[in-house]
Amino acid sequence: MPYIGTDQTVVTAASYDGEPTAAELDAIEIEMPLIRAEVELLDAQIMTLDRPANELDTRRVRRARRRVLAARRELSNRGTTMSTSGGAA
């Protein structure tokens, strides 16, 4: 009986070093204002977890949400004028 083994070629790249490519770094740099705005919103929400939200906390969260929306708007408007490659999410 003949040996039945896998005769498939390697599917993954052999020389992957795990570092992001230049295109991925550029995509991250473009998305950085949105990332910062989302972190600021998360910080504002975390501050209200252990105590009742007062007027200052409410304003802080609302302001942070507006910054996230503005950053998303800027990113989407920028995305229509320039094409990015690299597939970085």
Secondary structure, 3 states (H helix, E strand, C coil): CCCCCCCCCCCCCCCCCCCCCHHHHHHHHHHHHHHHHHHHHHHHHHHCCCCCCCHHHHHHHHHHHHHHHHHHHHHHHHHHHCCCCCCCC
